[in-house]
Amino acid sequence: MNNVTDKLRRMLDERGIEWTSHGAKNHTWYDANGGARVTAYVIDAGHIRIRMCGLTPEQAIAATVGAGTCHMEVHDNLAETEGMGEAWLECDECHWQMQLEPSTPRFKFCPNCGRRKR
């Protein structure tokens, strides 16, 4: 396996993005937010080439100049339910939400918009 491929797959795993190799050692396929399909393959020892289909304008900007950062805010409704409420995470940029459980992973990136957590 190639270090570039390993690094890409590790970064996808950190973001909670499922990928597949379909048996190809240096090819990785995954879906980006909004339904874009990405094919990534190694072109030399330190670089990959990607092909993306079905991009929105926002995805094209994020892919070429960066997605920016966001903050995962913790919300709860404990005051409304006398201590028996729920807690959840919410991205301050895209407003994606996830119920907060003891097993909730610590995200480095928003699983929805892909922005790096600040």
C-alpha positions as CSV (number, residue, x, y, z in Angstrom):
1,M,0.0,0.0,0.0
2,N,1.1,3.5,-0.7
3,N,1.7,6.1,2.0
4,V,-0.4,8.7,0.1
5,T,-3.3,6.2,-0.2
6,D,-3.0,5.3,3.5
7,K,-3.0,9.0,4.5
8,L,-6.1,9.7,2.4
9,R,-8.0,6.8,3.8
10,R,-6.9,7.7,7.4
11,M,-8.2,11.3,6.8
12,L,-11.5,10.0,5.4
13,D,-11.8,7.7,8.5
14,E,-11.2,10.7,10.8
15,R,-14.1,12.5,9.1
16,G,-16.4,9.5,9.3
17,I,-16.5,9.1,5.5
18,E,-16.9,5.6,4.2
19,W,-14.7,4.7,1.3
20,T,-14.0,1.6,-0.8
21,S,-11.1,0.3,-2.9
22,H,-12.9,-2.4,-4.9
23,G,-9.6,-4.3,-4.8
24,A,-7.5,-1.5,-6.3
25,K,-4.6,-0.8,-4.0
26,N,-4.0,2.8,-5.0
27,H,-7.6,3.8,-6.0
28,T,-10.1,5.1,-3.4
29,W,-13.8,5.9,-4.1
30,Y,-16.1,7.8,-1.7
31,D,-19.1,10.1,-1.8
32,A,-18.8,13.7,-0.8
33,N,-21.6,15.7,0.8
34,G,-24.4,16.5,-1.5
35,G,-24.0,13.4,-3.6
36,A,-20.7,14.2,-5.4
37,R,-18.7,11.0,-6.3
38,V,-15.0,11.2,-5.8
39,T,-12.4,8.9,-7.3
40,A,-8.8,9.3,-6.0
41,Y,-5.7,7.6,-7.3
42,V,-2.0,7.9,-6.9
43,I,-0.1,9.6,-9.6
44,D,3.4,9.5,-7.9
45,A,4.9,8.9,-4.5
46,G,3.5,12.0,-2.9
47,H,0.4,13.1,-4.8
48,I,-3.0,11.9,-5.7
49,R,-5.3,12.9,-8.6
50,I,-9.0,13.2,-7.9
51,R,-12.0,13.2,-10.2
52,M,-15.3,14.6,-8.8
53,C,-18.7,14.3,-10.5
54,G,-21.9,16.1,-9.4
55,L,-20.3,19.0,-7.5
56,T,-22.3,22.0,-6.2
57,P,-20.5,25.4,-6.5
58,E,-19.8,25.2,-2.8
59,Q,-18.2,21.9,-3.1
60,A,-16.0,23.1,-6.0
61,I,-14.8,26.0,-3.8
62,A,-14.2,23.7,-0.8
63,A,-12.2,21.3,-3.0
64,T,-10.0,23.9,-4.5
65,V,-9.5,26.6,-1.8
66,G,-10.7,24.9,1.4
67,A,-13.9,24.5,3.4
68,G,-13.0,26.7,6.3
69,T,-13.7,26.0,9.9
70,C,-16.7,25.5,12.2
71,H,-17.5,24.9,15.8
72,M,-19.4,21.9,17.1
73,E,-21.7,23.4,19.8
74,V,-23.2,21.3,22.6
75,H,-26.9,21.9,23.3
76,D,-29.2,20.4,25.9
77,N,-32.8,20.8,27.0
78,L,-32.1,19.8,30.7
79,A,-33.8,22.9,32.1
80,E,-36.9,22.1,30.1
81,T,-37.2,18.5,31.3
82,E,-36.0,18.7,34.9
83,G,-32.7,16.9,34.3
84,M,-34.0,14.1,32.0
85,G,-33.3,15.9,28.7
86,E,-31.2,15.1,25.8
87,A,-27.9,16.7,24.6
88,W,-26.8,17.1,21.1
89,L,-24.0,18.5,18.9
90,E,-24.7,21.1,16.3
91,C,-22.4,22.6,13.6
92,D,-22.5,26.4,13.8
93,E,-22.0,26.6,10.0
94,C,-24.2,24.0,8.4
95,H,-26.4,23.3,11.4
96,W,-26.0,19.5,11.2
97,Q,-27.0,17.8,14.4
98,M,-26.2,14.6,16.2
99,Q,-27.5,13.3,19.5
100,L,-24.7,13.3,22.1
101,E,-24.1,10.0,23.7
102,P,-21.2,8.7,25.9
103,S,-19.9,6.8,22.7
104,T,-20.1,9.9,20.5
105,P,-16.7,10.3,18.8
106,R,-14.6,13.5,19.1
107,F,-14.8,14.9,15.6
108,K,-11.9,16.8,14.1
109,F,-14.1,17.7,11.2
110,C,-17.9,18.2,10.8
111,P,-19.3,15.0,9.3
112,N,-21.7,17.0,7.1
113,C,-19.9,20.1,5.8
114,G,-16.3,18.8,6.1
115,R,-15.0,22.0,7.8
116,R,-12.2,21.6,10.3
117,K,-13.3,22.0,13.9
118,R,-11.9,25.1,15.4
